[in-house]
Amino acid sequence: MDPDDLRREPLQRLMASRARLRAELIPARRFGAAASSSMEGDLPRRARALWRLLVSRQGGGAVFSSAASLLKTWWVRQPWHATSELLGHAVVEEVSPWVRRHPVAAVALGAGAGAAVAMARPWRWQVVNAQSRRMGRSVGRWAVHQLTQAPVQMAIAAAIATWLERRQPSRSD
């Protein structure tokens, strides 16, 4: 294109705008996300089978797959994502051999921890109660903010349309 062409500047602005839009819609992969191209790569064998079953369902599978994709995208963008992935892999590597050698002790330890939490009743503590009230307000604000977003509204509309389509009796013409 000729440098004196009047279309050059608007074309450059358009290309820059597209690059910004692409960067916003397709975020760069972070730690842990590069290891697997899909959600299946991070799951154990039985969970992968369940995942394939849920995604393969007609109608609801598309909605479930879209919701799962949105959830995964949200999780990848969280500040604690890389730390929790690293910690999770370290725990699996360190704890799995012990659990395989001592399964009864692992179950007993889990039951003991559950009983300790049930006896301590942390949900009744004043500090936890105040935090949960504060978090409830912020979750409400977050939910209202999400409901004003076009992609969320489209997902809700698609889910309602799918549900209404299933409710209508099939017509045999």
C-alpha positions in Angstrom: 0.0 0.0 0.0 1.3 3.5 -0.9 2.4 5.5 2.2 0.4 8.5 1.0 -2.8 6.4 0.6 -5.6 7.8 2.8 -6.7 4.3 3.8 -3.4 3.5 5.4 -4.0 5.1 8.8 -7.6 3.7 9.3 -6.3 0.3 8.2 -3.5 0.4 10.8 -6.0 1.5 13.5 -8.3 -1.4 12.5 -5.4 -3.9 12.7 -4.3 -2.6 16.1 -7.9 -2.8 17.3 -8.2 -6.4 16.1 -4.9 -7.3 17.8 -6.2 -5.8 21.2 -9.5 -7.6 20.8 -7.7 -10.9 20.0 -5.4 -10.4 23.0 -8.5 -9.8 25.3 -10.6 -12.7 23.9 -7.8 -15.3 23.6 -5.6 -14.8 26.8 -2.0 -16.1 26.8 -1.6 -19.5 28.3 -0.3 -19.6 31.8 1.5 -22.2 33.9 -0.3 -25.5 33.7 -2.6 -24.6 30.8 0.1 -25.3 28.3 0.4 -28.9 29.4 -3.1 -29.8 28.1 -5.0 -28.4 25.2 -8.3 -29.4 26.7 -9.9 -30.0 30.1 -9.4 -33.8 29.7 -5.6 -33.7 30.0 -5.8 -32.7 33.7 -8.3 -35.3 34.8 -7.9 -38.9 36.0 -9.2 -41.7 33.9 -12.6 -42.1 35.5 -13.2 -38.3 35.5 -12.2 -38.1 31.8 -14.8 -40.8 31.0 -17.4 -38.8 33.0 -16.3 -35.6 31.2 -16.8 -37.2 27.8 -20.2 -38.5 28.8 -21.4 -35.1 29.9 -20.0 -33.3 26.9 -21.5 -35.9 24.4 -25.1 -35.5 25.6 -27.2 -33.9 22.9 -28.4 -30.4 23.6 -27.3 -30.2 27.2 -23.8 -31.2 26.2 -23.2 -27.9 24.3 -24.5 -25.9 27.3 -22.4 -27.9 29.7 -19.3 -27.7 27.5 -19.8 -23.9 27.2 -20.2 -23.5 30.9 -17.2 -25.7 31.6 -15.1 -23.7 29.1 -16.2 -20.4 30.8 -15.3 -21.8 34.2 -11.9 -23.0 33.0 -11.2 -19.6 31.4 -12.2 -17.9 34.7 -10.0 -20.2 36.7 -6.9 -19.8 34.5 -7.1 -16.0 35.0 -7.2 -16.2 38.8 -4.1 -15.0 40.6 -3.9 -18.2 42.7 -4.1 -20.5 39.7 -0.4 -21.1 39.2 0.3 -21.5 42.9 -2.6 -24.0 43.4 -1.6 -26.0 40.4 2.0 -26.2 41.6 0.9 -27.1 45.1 -1.6 -29.7 43.8 1.0 -31.4 41.7 3.4 -31.5 44.6 0.8 -32.9 47.0 -0.2 -35.6 44.5 3.5 -36.6 43.9 4.2 -36.7 47.7 0.9 -38.1 49.1 -0.1 -40.6 46.4 2.6 -43.2 47.1 1.8 -43.1 50.9 -1.9 -43.5 50.2 -1.2 -46.5 47.9 0.9 -48.1 50.6 -1.5 -47.4 53.5 -5.1 -47.1 52.1 -6.7 -47.9 55.4 -4.7 -45.3 57.3 -5.5 -42.7 54.6 -9.3 -43.4 55.0 -9.0 -43.3 58.8 -7.1 -40.0 58.6 -9.7 -38.5 56.3 -12.5 -39.7 58.6 -10.7 -38.3 61.6 -10.2 -34.9 59.9 -13.9 -34.8 58.9 -14.9 -35.6 62.5 -12.6 -32.9 63.8 -14.1 -30.3 61.4 -17.7 -31.5 62.4 -16.8 -31.2 66.1 -15.1 -27.8 65.7 -18.0 -26.3 63.7 -16.1 -23.5 62.1 -19.2 -22.3 60.3 -20.5 -21.2 63.8 -17.4 -19.2 64.6 -18.0 -15.4 64.8 -15.1 -14.6 62.5 -16.2 -17.1 59.8 -19.8 -15.9 60.1 -18.7 -12.2 59.6 -16.5 -13.2 56.6 -19.3 -15.2 55.0 -21.8 -12.3 55.4 -19.3 -9.9 53.8 -18.5 -12.4 51.0 -22.3 -12.9 50.4 -22.6 -9.2 49.6 -19.7 -9.2 47.2 -20.9 -12.4 45.5 -24.3 -10.7 45.0 -22.6 -7.7 43.4 -20.5 -10.0 41.3 -23.6 -11.9 40.1 -25.4 -8.8 39.1 -22.4 -7.6 37.2 -22.1 -10.9 35.4 -25.8 -10.8 34.5 -25.2 -7.5 32.7 -22.6 -9.0 30.4 -23.6 -10.0 26.9 -22.0 -13.5 26.9 -23.7 -14.5 30.1 -27.0 -13.3 28.8 -26.5 -15.2 25.6 -25.6 -18.4 27.5 -28.7 -18.0 29.6 -30.8 -17.4 26.5 -29.4 -20.5 24.8 -30.1 -22.6 27.9 -33.7 -21.4 28.1 -34.2 -21.9 24.3 -32.8 -25.5 24.6 -35.1 -26.2 27.6 -38.1 -24.8 25.8 -37.3 -26.8 22.7 -37.2 -30.0 24.7 -40.5 -29.2 26.4 -42.4 -28.9 23.1 -43.8 -32.2 21.8 -42.2 -33.3 18.6 -44.3 -32.6 15.5 -44.5 -35.4 12.9 -45.4 -33.7 9.6 
